[in-house]
Amino acid sequence: MDHGEVNRRHELTDRQWELLAPLIPRATTGRPRVEDRQVIHGMVYKIRTGISLRDLPERYGPWKTVYTRFRRYALDGVFTRALQQVQAQADAAGDIDWLVQIDSTVVRAHQHAAATGRKGGSTGRTNRTITPSVDPEEDCPPNSISPSTAAADHWLSSSPRANATTASVRVLV
């Protein structure tokens, strides 16, 4: 596969691939694999367009390969580690501004989430402080779904709108 100067709309640039390639695990034994860059491009295309995996263009390889590798990488924490390493490199270079803004029009709580004291709700106020840790896995309470598993499940069954919302939340957090 030629990755010359021409770059398709939903594919990584050569610079982006240079940052990501060393963070992707390599198989040392077994059958010859579909090229990693081709499969990663398939994942990016699926996430950005929201299409069904079965409708993935052939240039990204078999859809089952894209599915299998995405699931494996998500469950093994490859994406989480890659994000942390790329962020650390960018932060060390001074390329990241850690200002976080939240648009309150999209942060909503269900009406039953309020502690009003009616219908069995709590009457007292709770004073909980959320302090995120460096490791997102530590932020999960016991017996909950880890962020990487939740991301994989979301990716496999989401709509294009949900993907856009999730992507913006991941960037902000």
RODO-2510 file (C-alpha; in nm, 4 decimals, decimal comma):
residues 173
     n   res          X          Y          Z
     1     m     0,0000     0,0000     0,0000
     2     d     0,1518     0,3309    -0,1090
     3     h     0,1321     0,6072     0,1509
     4     g     0,2911     0,8833    -0,0572
     5     e     0,1856     1,2460    -0,0485
     6     v    -0,1809     1,1717    -0,1219
     7     n    -0,3802     1,1400     0,1991
     8     r    -0,7437     1,0376     0,2062
     9     r    -0,9942     1,2301     0,4114
    10     h    -1,0356     0,9789     0,6962
    11     e    -0,6779     0,8578     0,7196
    12     l    -0,3844     0,9540     0,9373
    13     t    -0,1149     1,1799     0,7983
    14     d     0,2407     1,0512     0,7772
    15     r     0,3337     1,2607     1,0831
    16     q     0,0428     1,1180     1,2856
    17     w     0,1387     0,7656     1,1820
    18     e     0,5024     0,8261     1,2856
    19     l     0,3804     0,9109     1,6375
    20     l     0,1373     0,6172     1,6586
    21     a     0,3279     0,3347     1,4848
    22     p     0,5763     0,2578     1,7665
    23     l     0,2869     0,2317     2,0144
    24     i     0,1006    -0,0408     1,8218
    25     p     0,1898    -0,3982     1,9269
    26     r     0,3557    -0,6148     1,6623
    27     a     0,2870    -0,9845     1,6143
    28     t     0,6093    -1,1841     1,5923
    29     t     0,4635    -1,5227     1,5021
    30     g     0,1706    -1,6596     1,3098
    31     r     0,0168    -1,5772     0,9755
    32     p     0,1175    -1,2686     0,7798
    33     r    -0,0929    -0,9789     0,9056
    34     v    -0,2779    -0,7119     0,7187
    35     e    -0,0608    -0,3999     0,7414
    36     d    -0,1112    -0,2156     1,0722
    37     r    -0,1493     0,1254     0,9085
    38     q    -0,4214    -0,0077     0,6790
    39     v    -0,6168    -0,1538     0,9726
    40     i    -0,5759     0,1620     1,1861
    41     h    -0,7070     0,3645     0,8916
    42     g    -1,0078     0,1298     0,8838
    43     m    -1,0709     0,1967     1,2530
    44     v    -1,0432     0,5732     1,2029
    45     y    -1,2746     0,5579     0,9004
    46     k    -1,5355     0,3603     1,0975
    47     i    -1,5221     0,6000     1,3922
    48     r    -1,5339     0,9182     1,1832
    49     t    -1,8112     0,8055     0,9469
    50     g    -2,0175     0,5877     1,1813
    51     i    -2,0735     0,3224     0,9150
    52     s    -2,1375    -0,0432     0,9850
    53     l    -1,8202    -0,2525     0,9922
    54     r    -1,9567    -0,4714     0,7131
    55     d    -1,9724    -0,1607     0,4914
    56     l    -1,6040    -0,0769     0,5448
    57     p    -1,4304    -0,0085     0,2098
    58     e    -1,2079    -0,2935     0,0910
    59     r    -0,8960    -0,0729     0,0919
    60     y    -0,8883    -0,1092     0,4728
    61     g    -0,8745    -0,4892     0,4608
    62     p    -1,1320    -0,7405     0,5827
    63     w    -1,3845    -0,5874     0,8216
    64     k    -1,3411    -0,8805     1,0616
    65     t    -0,9703    -0,7998     1,0882
    66     v    -1,0473    -0,4359     1,1712
    67     y    -1,3048    -0,5497     1,4294
    68     t    -1,0753    -0,8087     1,5870
    69     r    -0,7777    -0,5772     1,6183
    70     f    -0,9877    -0,2895     1,7533
    71     r    -1,1446    -0,5137     2,0151
    72     r    -0,8072    -0,6631     2,1108
    73     y    -0,6381    -0,3215     2,1326
    74     a    -0,9245    -0,1771     2,3383
    75     l    -0,9327    -0,4656     2,5851
    76     d    -0,5526    -0,4708     2,6193
    77     g    -0,5430    -0,0954     2,6864
    78     v    -0,3366    -0,0160     2,3758
    79     f    -0,5403     0,2946     2,2940
    80     t    -0,5250     0,4252     2,6508
    81     r    -0,1471     0,3798     2,6682
    82     a    -0,1005     0,5338     2,3225
    83     l    -0,3079     0,8383     2,4187
    84     q    -0,1142     0,8828     2,7430
    85     q     0,2227     0,8568     2,5677
    86     v     0,1289     1,0928     2,2843
    87     q    -0,0122     1,3427     2,5358
    88     a     0,3034     1,3174     2,7485
    89     q     0,5220     1,3831     2,4425
    90     a     0,3082     1,6785     2,3349
    91     d     0,2958     1,8173     2,6893
    92     a     0,6747     1,7936     2,7214
    93     a     0,7055     1,9834     2,3922
    94     g     0,4588     2,2476     2,5185
    95     d     0,2032     2,1673     2,2470
    96     i    -0,0914     2,1088     2,4838
    97     d    -0,2956     2,3743     2,6604
    98     w    -0,4769     2,1916     2,9414
    99     l    -0,7638     2,4412     2,9663
   100     v    -1,0894     2,2434     2,9915
   101     q    -1,4271     2,3937     2,9132
   102     i    -1,7628     2,2241     2,9501
   103     d    -2,0713     2,3426     2,7673
   104     s    -2,3522     2,3220     3,0228
   105     t    -2,6162     2,2753     2,7545
   106     v    -2,5031     1,9153     2,7076
   107     v    -2,4378     1,8260     3,0720
   108     r    -2,7717     1,7069     3,2013
   109     a    -2,8944     1,4976     3,4903
   110     h    -3,2126     1,2954     3,4918
   111     q    -3,4901     1,4450     3,7031
   112     h    -3,4673     1,1512     3,9433
   113     a    -3,0981     1,2192     3,9994
   114     a    -3,1777     1,5194     4,2208
   115     a    -3,1730     1,4515     4,5958
   116     t    -3,5071     1,6136     4,6726
   117     g    -3,6183     1,3961     4,9620
   118     r    -3,9318     1,2819     4,7803
   119     k    -4,0106     0,9229     4,6836
   120     g    -3,7217     0,7705     4,8746
   121     g    -3,4558     1,0185     4,7642
   122     s    -3,1866     1,1304     5,0002
   123     t    -3,2764     1,4311     5,2129
   124     g    -2,9221     1,5229     5,3071
   125     r    -2,6623     1,6754     5,0837
   126     t    -2,3660     1,4750     4,9767
   127     n    -2,0315     1,6428     4,9413
   128     r    -1,8338     1,4373     4,6902
   129     t    -1,5176     1,5581     4,5263
   130     i    -1,4051     1,3941     4,2054
   131     t    -1,0297     1,3833     4,1717
   132     p    -0,9153     1,2137     3,8513
   133     s    -0,6003     1,0063     3,8750
   134     v    -0,3265     0,9655     3,6186
   135     d    -0,4486     0,6110     3,5419
   136     p    -0,8095     0,6061     3,4128
   137     e    -0,8451     0,2452     3,5333
   138     e    -0,8020     0,3685     3,8947
   139     d    -1,1000     0,6022     3,8550
   140     c    -1,3369     0,3085     3,8025
   141     p    -1,5124     0,1749     4,1102
   142     p    -1,4820    -0,2011     4,1735
   143     n    -1,7055    -0,4218     3,9575
   144     s    -1,7503    -0,1485     3,6967
   145     i    -1,6613    -0,1445     3,3307
   146     s    -1,3146    -0,0083     3,2578
   147     p    -1,2849     0,2892     3,0199
   148     s    -1,1153     0,0789     2,7517
   149     t    -1,3913    -0,1866     2,7631
   150     a    -1,6595     0,0803     2,7623
   151     a    -1,4948     0,2472     2,4625
   152     a    -1,4831    -0,0814     2,2725
   153     d    -1,8481    -0,1583     2,3477
   154     h    -1,9489     0,1953     2,2520
   155     w    -1,7512     0,1821     1,9283
   156     l    -1,9059    -0,1440     1,8213
   157     s    -2,2671    -0,0367     1,8657
   158     s    -2,2801     0,3394     1,8271
   159     s    -2,4321     0,5875     1,5892
   160     p    -2,2357     0,8640     1,4113
   161     r    -2,3834     1,1239     1,6494
   162     a    -2,2740     0,9266     1,9543
   163     n    -1,9240     0,8930     1,8096
   164     a    -1,8939     1,2702     1,7666
   165     t    -2,0109     1,3308     2,1239
   166     t    -1,7730     1,0704     2,2660
   167     a    -1,4820     1,2048     2,0653
   168     s    -1,5359     1,5570     2,1959
   169     v    -1,5609     1,4362     2,5563
   170     r    -1,2394     1,2335     2,5228
   171     v    -1,0548     1,5370     2,3877
   172     l    -1,1801     1,7616     2,6677
   173     v    -1,1057     1,5193     2,9491
***
